[in-house]
Amino acid sequence: MSQPAADVSTILRRHAEDEYAEELAALAAADDRERPPSWRLSPWAVRTYLLGGTLPNGFEVRAKYIGNARLIEIAVSTLATDRALLLLGVPGTAKSWVSEHLAAAIAGDSTLLVQGTAGTDEAALRYGWNYARLIAEGPSEKALVPSPLYRAMREGKIARVEELTRMPSEVQDTLITMLSEKTLPIPELGIEVQARRGFNVIGTANNRDKGVNDLSSALTRRFNAVVLPTPATLEEEVSIVTRRVAETGRALALPAEKPPMEEIRRLVTIFRELRDGVTADGKTKLKSPSGSLSTAEAISVMNGGLAMATYFGDGAVRAGDLASGITGAIVKDPVQDRIVWMEYLQTVVKERDGWKDLYRSCMEIV
Amino acid sequence: MSVHVFGIRHHGPGCARSLLGALAALAPDVVLIEGPPDAQEVLPFAGHADIAPPVALLVYPVDAPKRAVFYPFAEFSPEWQAIRWALSHEVDVRFMDLPQAHRMAEPDLDVDMVAASAEPPPTTEPSDREERAERDPLDLFAEAAGYTDHELWWEHQIERHRDATDLFDAIREAMHAVRGDAPPKNALEARREAYMRTVVRGAEKDGRERIAVVCGAWHAPVLVDHSTAKADAALLKGLPKVKVEATWIPWTHSRLSFRSGYGAGVHAPGWYAHLWTAPDHAVTRWAVEAARLLRSEDLDAPSASVIEVVRLADTLAALRGLRSPGLAELNESAVSILCHGEPARLRLVRERLEVGEVLGRVPADAPTVPLQRDLQALQKRLRLKVSGEIKPLELDLRNETDRERSRLFHRLTVLDVAWAAPKSATRGKLGTFNETWSLRWVPEMEVALIEASVWGNTVEGAADSRARHLGEQASHLGALTPILDRALLAELPGAVEELLARVQERAAVGADVQHLMLALPPLVRASRYGDVRRTPTEALLAVIGALFERVVVGLRHASVTLDADAAAERLRAMIGVQESLGILDDGVRRAEWAAVLGALADDDAVHGLLRGWSCRSLFEHGHLDAGHLERRARLALSPVVPALDAAAWIEGLLQGAGLALLHQDGVWIALDRYVVGLSSDAFQEMLPLLRRAFSGFSGPERRMLAERLKDLHPSMSGRARAHRVSDPAAAAIDHRRAGAVLPVLARILGVNTG
């Protein structure tokens, strides 16, 4: 919009609708099914965009979400019924990722984003004021600073509210009128913004930490909730990590060395075993560390390893490049988690065939 | 002359509806149904005004009722609707499957296999995918269509297919494609199909014009123009035969679902019932039902959300290319909207929602079930009269007949047929060879009995499998032992063995100490039945020993940081263990128990109630002498101990009647000192607790105690007297000054002082 035209290639992370513009265009071209009002794509095409597939003309759409397709179907259907969508899950289960891609595919715009924090106030959800103008000209629409939600309503787009439960409860409840009446009154000007068709909200929230601001039942009732689980199988998780590492590696301009499958498998195995508290063969019980050891963390550890190998090694990822990343991801609490990690290294990693290198590298760091 | 084959899925409401339409259009003059011809005689009962599905046809060999086979029918079963249609239109209706008389005579056929083959398609989930495909070629279709669950596929493609003119032709063609020219899967199937073809040919020979054949879809392609009469006759030649009988029994929805293990092929009869009764509103009715059930569990489920559930389910169905939402879409919508994404909430009501428990009804004049017959035989042999009046009955178990009677009563109790109720609740404690029962037969028991017939066809067999089943269901040790107790009383050696193993297993795998303790008394009581009931005493004692050892090891650890309620429960359990020890009479165990109690009594982290009771128990059993008891009393009641703690200790100490304590002056002195030392506020607070502590004492005991208190200790009583005297109100009344007040008082009260 009004941002200075930056050289596209220097942007660190591009919006989904830019990164996947080609796919979205191909889908739109091939899409001959009914579209809900203001939707860029039909629900079927949105599903294909998220889950991947091959278009009739042979164009390959990459999968954005790997996992239970039924969940994505529920999410897309929810938005098609003009109900708000609430994505729940532990950290790192691709909640924001899915919400970004849904917004990009449906509205072609994933930037209408409000980040929920303890400091988020009503103005962030409704509108603020340009005080210089307010004082100079008095209250007018020109003096009003619209929030992302305001703009989404006016333009019939999807607004995203991240970490809904981190906002104070009274701020959360601001959403109730917007979601049920689909309108945003502006009492200062005596007017209201009525949402155009196509407006909707995707919220994300962490359902693991307690003690944050739970949604009021009035608000909960206005959302359809979809819980995104941690990947069901080792294979699924390995494929997620592989794909994302390759993609972010490209974005971060890391050399195009393919992420080594064997290392990814080891990494994911460690994360899964510690997360589930039991070894993959189901025979040994393990203690779980305090961190969530999500797939997202596995991806960033792998990326770190790739960078290490590229800049300080010979380009091939080895156990030594990953050791510090793994240790850092697991040991969040310097006392308890360290014990857990040491126990795991001694009882599991040490005994496993072909894991000696990893064991030695990790022991050097711990 | 024409033969029309209607391939159906058992219990498919969509099929049933299409079938009715097809029958009405065809107006056949004979309807042949895949079912046991042995039941031909009782078939007309299906048209009886008093019959209400779900019901089942029960076919059993007369000499071995254990091997009975059930053919369940729900309201929405196509076969049921076909039978009803034929009976109400006075059209000849016949069963045409291979008679069970032949099938049950096959010695090499496993009973289970017969039962399973009565319910195609198989519905249990075999782990091996290949095996599954081999068993159920419908899967090939489902997989080709991208479904992982063939039930789901069938539901989408056929059950939900409301406009179904050519449905049955399509099914037959599809099955033909699947089966190809492959021979039947096994000898049994070959014979069954040969027999069905023979029946069809018979109907043709009878000169019937329009023959309707209703059978499982699998058999549809091979019943007409397939094989020759001669080949079929050869297949069916010289089959052995046994005498079988058939009857109707009430069935339930839950036994139609495969969760109960009967494998009748429907996992959601509740949903199918909605589909059958209101095909156009099934989705809405289901969503409303879900909300109502959730509300009954005190969960929020406003009507606004129900509307959203229906909308989301519809959209999901559209997205998935379905004609209308199925159970999967509805479940997912309900989880997302009514349960805020938590499947656990839906699981609370899922059973009631999807299964929708309904018990069928059969006419009173239908033939009886084997279990009833077995009971009648037993009643006759044991000379027990069935009557609606309440009749007491005293049994002496040393007498063989009485023992058998008792055994029968206990077995019926296991089956929840409450004909005989034990009269004295203390049967476990009083003489082991006397039992008093009160007998009363009410009509509901007839139903209970028929209900129970799913467990077996003899009282013994049924009680045995019911007891085993209950054992499987028991979630913890405390629930398991009462069942074991009942099984022991009912003399079910097989079940007892299994239950004992289960108890041992549960006890070994980290059972709660509390549960372990609660489990002990019934087991110990059971061990006393001994030879009277031919109890496996040895095995029982081994289990008791194992439980007791675990209690001894874990009790102290598990007794710290209990709150008042938990301590009270723990105390009850400990008293139970103490009593059990009295019965067992084992010196070593007593010593071990005493050691644990000693440790408890000394551990300040243990609740006062338990410490007090431990002291008392140790004292009563001579492990603690009077001097030690007194010392402990002083310690427990010393001023630094919080008042509540001390009161709990007293309550524990005085638990139950206390003759033995009556003469322990030292204890009373400590107690007296404690009470006297309380501040008046604290005393007010403690008074109810102290009163409660003495509540176990009988009237005479209390009186004796009060008597003793008077001259407890010379110095004590002196001090008490001094207390009373030092009371300023009682100390010195100045009679002169008091007298001065009297006239004023008299005036106020209006008394004439004269």
Contacts between the chains, C-beta under 8 A, distances in Angstrom:
chain1	res1	chain2	res2	distance
A	43	B	315	7.6
A	43	B	318	7.8
A	43	B	319	5.3
A	44	B	319	6.7
A	47	B	319	6.6
A	70	B	328	7.8
A	70	B	332	6.4
A	73	B	316	6.0
A	73	B	319	5.4
A	73	B	320	6.5
A	74	B	312	7.3
A	74	B	316	6.4
A	74	B	332	5.5
A	74	B	333	7.5
A	74	B	336	5.6
A	76	B	319	6.3
A	77	B	312	5.7
A	77	B	315	3.9
A	77	B	316	4.5
A	77	B	318	7.9
A	77	B	319	5.3
A	78	B	312	6.1
A	78	B	315	7.8
A	78	B	336	7.0
A	80	B	315	5.2
A	80	B	319	7.5
A	81	B	308	7.3
A	81	B	311	4.8
A	81	B	312	5.6
A	81	B	315	5.0
A	83	B	308	6.0
A	83	B	311	7.7
A	83	B	312	7.0
A	83	B	337	7.9
A	86	B	341	7.3
A	88	B	341	5.2
A	207	B	341	7.6
A	217	B	300	6.1
A	220	B	340	5.7
A	221	B	300	7.6
A	221	B	302	6.7
A	221	B	304	6.9
A	221	B	305	6.2
A	223	B	340	7.9
A	224	B	308	7.2
A	224	B	312	6.3
A	224	B	336	4.5
A	224	B	337	5.3
A	225	B	336	5.6
A	225	B	337	7.6
A	225	B	339	7.9
A	225	B	340	4.5
A	225	B	341	3.2
A	225	B	342	7.9
A	226	B	336	5.9
A	226	B	341	6.0
A	227	B	341	4.2
A	227	B	342	7.2
